[in-house]
Amino acid sequence: LYFTTILLTTVGYGDLTPTGVGGKLFSSLFALVGIVLFGLALGVMGSQLVEAEIKDFEHVKSSTSRALESTLTRGSRSLRKKEQKKIEH
């Protein structure tokens, strides 16, 4: 497990190394596969983070626009009431 983890993530520390040609070839291919898998995993995690940020941004944007619309609607109603009172007097 140690050798696999080290090989997949950093191409080895050098404390454990294969001695035969077959082991060296296998380790080289395994390291390349590890780099690809690590890149894919980072891509998926990054994509999920971006999607979560977009979803959060859309939620904040919609709630802000609703609050602004509500405030403007209340403000325009109070202005109309004030104008009506001025006209009545």
Buried (B, 14 or more C-beta within 10 A) or exposed (E): EEBEEBBBEEBBEEEEEBEEEEEEEEBEEBBEEBBEEEEEEEEEEEEEEEEEEEEEEEEEEEEEEEEEEEEEEEEEEEEEEEEEEEEEE
